Amino acid sequence: MRSAHDPSALNFYLTAPYPCSYLPDLDARSQLATPGHLVSPPLYSKLMQQGFRRSGTFIYRPYCDNCCACVQMRVISKKFHPNRAQRRAWNQHGRLVATLHPLQDKTEYYELYRRYQQVRHPNGGMDKEDREAYQGFLLRSHLDTLLVEFRDDGILRMVSIIDCLADGLSSVYTFFDPDLPRAQLGVYNVLWQIELCKKLDLNFVYLGYWIKDSRKMSYKIQYQPAEGLQDGLWKPIRLNF
């Protein structure tokens, strides 16, 4: 019997083309690793090395016919030094109290998620998700997954979902209070994950796919030093890339 730690235990399928979410007028395709329940945490760490990520229980990587814009990216946590803007964000939100939990469902999480989607991503599809779709997207995992609450004087301000890997942490998704004036909660969250990675003596924070020409995805390169998976190899990617 093939081990759940062995990639040969999986089957890999290509999806049909679908409209790209990040680059207009382009089609995308994904390669899926199935069945998802056979993907153990050690195997998932290996798949991450090959450019895969997960959305809910679906494990995938971009596999487009005529585009290679999506670059799996990771920050080298032990060498990271924040820039001036990042230091301001860290100081601005230093009052937040973070607590780690297993995946769990609370009404206040879902209400914050809905507000975040409606304000930050209106008409993006996810702003109309019901609670079942939200649960399937964020609260189902066969991996070592943490949920992090960030509160200010007891008020929930942000929730982050993180997968624990053999060599680092994978930032799955974060949503936060979209109505705080001049807040930089997203920046603070990445910095907090990098600090957690250092405390755990792990090497990398995986931030998902960096896409140079996508406003929603290009910001990730601001966290330096970083590496991107290109042509099957992890190579440095820099601000002037």
C-alpha positions as CSV (number, residue, x, y, z in Angstrom):
1,M,0.0,0.0,0.0
2,R,1.3,3.4,-0.9
3,S,2.0,5.7,2.0
4,A,0.1,8.9,2.6
5,H,3.5,10.6,2.7
6,D,4.2,9.5,-0.9
7,P,3.3,11.7,-3.8
8,S,2.7,8.6,-5.9
9,A,-0.4,7.9,-3.7
10,L,-2.1,10.9,-5.5
11,N,-3.6,11.5,-8.8
12,F,-3.2,14.8,-10.6
13,Y,-5.8,16.3,-12.9
14,L,-6.0,19.4,-15.0
15,T,-9.1,21.6,-14.9
16,A,-10.8,23.1,-17.9
17,P,-9.8,26.7,-18.7
18,Y,-11.6,29.3,-16.6
19,P,-11.3,33.2,-16.5
20,C,-8.3,34.3,-14.6
21,S,-9.1,36.1,-11.3
22,Y,-6.0,38.3,-11.4
23,L,-5.1,39.2,-15.0
24,P,-7.9,40.4,-17.2
25,D,-8.7,38.8,-20.5
26,L,-6.7,35.7,-19.7
27,D,-7.8,32.1,-19.1
28,A,-6.3,30.0,-16.3
29,R,-6.0,26.3,-15.5
30,S,-5.1,24.5,-12.4
31,Q,-3.6,21.1,-11.6
32,L,-5.4,19.4,-8.7
33,A,-3.9,16.8,-6.4
34,T,-6.5,14.2,-5.4
35,P,-7.8,12.7,-3.2
36,G,-7.2,15.5,-0.7
37,H,-7.8,13.4,2.4
38,L,-4.6,11.4,1.6
39,V,-2.4,14.5,1.8
40,S,-0.7,14.3,5.2
41,P,1.1,17.3,6.6
42,P,4.6,15.9,5.6
43,L,3.3,15.3,2.0
44,Y,1.8,18.7,1.9
45,S,5.1,20.2,2.8
46,K,6.6,18.4,-0.2
47,L,3.9,19.6,-2.5
48,M,4.4,23.2,-1.3
49,Q,8.0,22.8,-2.5
50,Q,6.6,22.1,-6.0
51,G,4.3,25.1,-6.1
52,F,1.0,23.7,-4.7
53,R,-1.3,25.4,-2.2
54,R,-4.7,24.7,-0.9
55,S,-8.1,26.3,-0.8
56,G,-10.3,24.5,1.7
57,T,-9.6,20.8,1.0
58,F,-8.6,21.4,-2.6
59,I,-4.9,21.2,-3.3
60,Y,-3.8,22.9,-6.5
61,R,-1.2,24.8,-8.4
62,P,-1.5,27.1,-11.5
63,Y,-1.0,25.2,-14.7
64,C,-1.9,27.7,-17.4
65,D,-1.3,27.0,-21.1
66,N,0.3,30.3,-22.1
67,C,1.2,32.1,-18.8
68,C,3.6,31.6,-15.9
69,A,2.8,34.8,-14.1
70,C,1.9,33.1,-10.8
71,V,5.1,32.6,-8.7
72,Q,4.9,30.7,-5.4
73,M,6.7,33.0,-3.0
74,R,8.3,32.6,0.4
75,V,9.9,35.1,2.8
76,I,13.2,34.0,4.4
77,S,12.1,34.7,8.0
78,K,15.4,34.6,9.8
79,K,16.9,37.2,7.4
80,F,13.9,39.4,7.2
81,H,14.2,43.1,8.3
82,P,11.2,45.4,8.0
83,N,11.3,48.5,6.0
84,R,10.2,51.9,7.4
85,A,6.6,51.5,6.4
86,Q,6.4,48.0,7.8
87,R,7.9,49.2,11.1
88,R,5.2,51.9,11.3
89,A,2.5,49.2,10.8
90,W,4.1,47.1,13.5
91,N,4.1,49.9,16.0
92,Q,0.6,51.1,15.0
93,H,-1.0,47.8,15.9
94,G,1.2,46.7,18.7
95,R,-1.8,46.7,21.1
96,L,-3.4,43.7,19.4
97,V,-3.5,40.5,21.4
98,A,-3.0,37.4,19.3
99,T,-4.2,34.0,20.5
100,L,-3.8,30.7,18.7
101,H,-6.6,28.2,18.3
102,P,-7.5,25.0,16.4
103,L,-10.0,25.6,13.5
104,Q,-13.3,26.6,15.0
105,D,-16.5,28.3,14.0
106,K,-17.8,31.5,15.7
107,T,-20.5,33.8,14.5
108,E,-18.3,36.8,15.0
109,Y,-15.7,35.3,12.6
110,Y,-18.3,34.9,9.9
111,E,-19.7,38.4,10.5
112,L,-16.2,39.9,10.2
113,Y,-15.5,37.8,7.1
114,R,-18.7,39.1,5.4
115,R,-17.9,42.7,6.2
116,Y,-14.4,42.3,5.0
117,Q,-15.5,40.8,1.7
118,Q,-18.2,43.3,1.1
119,V,-16.0,46.3,1.7
120,R,-12.6,45.1,0.3
121,H,-13.8,42.8,-2.5
122,P,-17.3,43.9,-3.6
123,N,-18.8,42.0,-6.5
124,G,-15.9,39.5,-6.3
125,G,-18.1,36.5,-5.6
126,M,-16.9,35.9,-2.1
127,D,-18.9,38.8,-0.8
128,K,-22.1,36.8,-1.3
129,E,-20.9,33.5,0.2
130,D,-23.2,31.9,2.8
131,R,-21.9,30.5,6.0
132,E,-21.5,27.0,4.5
133,A,-19.3,28.2,1.7
134,Y,-17.3,30.2,4.2
135,Q,-16.8,27.1,6.3
136,G,-15.7,25.0,3.3
137,F,-13.2,27.7,2.3
138,L,-11.6,28.4,5.6
139,L,-12.6,25.9,8.3
140,R,-12.0,22.5,6.7
141,S,-8.4,21.1,6.6
142,H,-6.7,17.8,6.8
143,L,-3.4,19.5,7.8
144,D,-1.9,21.1,10.8
145,T,-3.8,24.3,10.7
146,L,-4.1,27.1,13.2
147,L,-6.6,29.9,13.6
148,V,-5.3,33.1,15.1
149,E,-7.5,35.7,16.7
150,F,-6.3,39.3,16.9
151,R,-8.2,41.4,19.5
152,D,-8.0,45.0,20.7
153,D,-9.4,45.4,24.2
154,G,-11.5,42.3,23.6
155,I,-12.8,43.4,20.2
156,L,-12.1,41.0,17.3
157,R,-10.1,42.9,14.7
158,M,-8.6,40.2,12.5
159,V,-8.5,36.4,11.9
160,S,-5.7,34.6,10.2
161,I,-5.6,30.9,9.0
162,I,-2.1,29.4,8.9
163,D,-0.9,25.9,7.9
164,C,2.2,24.5,9.7
165,L,4.8,23.0,7.4
166,A,8.0,21.1,7.9
167,D,10.1,24.2,7.0
168,G,7.8,27.1,7.7
169,L,4.3,28.5,7.8
170,S,1.9,28.9,5.0
171,S,-0.4,32.0,5.1
172,V,-3.7,30.6,3.9
173,Y,-6.1,33.6,4.4
174,T,-6.6,36.6,6.5
175,F,-9.6,38.9,7.0
176,F,-9.9,41.9,9.2
177,D,-12.0,44.9,10.2
178,P,-12.3,46.9,7.0
179,D,-13.6,50.1,8.6
180,L,-10.7,51.1,10.8
181,P,-9.3,54.4,9.5
182,R,-5.7,54.3,8.3
183,A,-5.3,50.8,9.6
184,Q,-2.5,48.5,8.2
185,L,-3.8,45.2,9.6
186,G,-2.8,43.2,6.6
187,V,0.8,44.4,6.8
188,Y,0.9,43.8,10.6
189,N,-0.4,40.2,10.1
190,V,2.4,39.3,7.7
191,L,5.0,40.7,10.1
192,W,3.4,38.8,13.0
193,Q,3.6,35.6,11.0
194,I,7.2,36.2,10.2
195,E,7.9,36.8,13.9
196,L,6.1,33.5,14.8
197,C,8.1,31.7,12.2
198,K,11.3,32.9,13.9
199,K,10.1,31.9,17.3
200,L,9.4,28.4,16.0
201,D,12.9,28.3,14.5
202,L,11.4,27.8,11.0
203,N,12.9,29.2,7.8
204,F,10.0,30.4,5.6
205,V,6.7,32.1,5.5
206,Y,4.9,31.1,2.3
207,L,2.7,34.0,1.1
208,G,1.0,32.3,-1.8
209,Y,1.4,33.4,-5.4
210,W,3.1,36.6,-6.3
211,I,1.9,38.1,-9.6
212,K,4.0,41.1,-10.7
213,D,1.2,42.6,-12.9
214,S,-1.6,42.1,-10.4
215,R,-2.3,44.9,-8.0
216,K,-3.9,42.5,-5.6
217,M,-0.9,40.2,-5.6
218,S,2.2,42.3,-6.4
219,Y,2.5,43.8,-2.8
220,K,4.0,40.6,-1.5
221,I,7.5,41.4,-2.9
222,Q,7.8,44.2,-0.4
223,Y,8.7,41.5,2.2
224,Q,12.4,40.9,1.7
225,P,14.5,38.8,1.3
226,A,12.2,36.5,-0.6
227,E,12.4,33.5,-3.0
228,G,10.1,32.5,-5.8
229,L,9.7,29.1,-7.4
230,Q,10.7,29.5,-11.1
231,D,11.4,26.7,-13.6
232,G,11.3,24.3,-10.7
233,L,13.9,26.1,-8.6
234,W,13.7,28.5,-5.7
235,K,15.4,31.7,-6.7
236,P,15.7,35.1,-5.1
237,I,13.1,37.6,-6.2
238,R,13.8,41.3,-5.3
239,L,11.9,44.6,-5.4
240,N,13.4,45.5,-8.8
241,F,12.5,42.0,-10.3
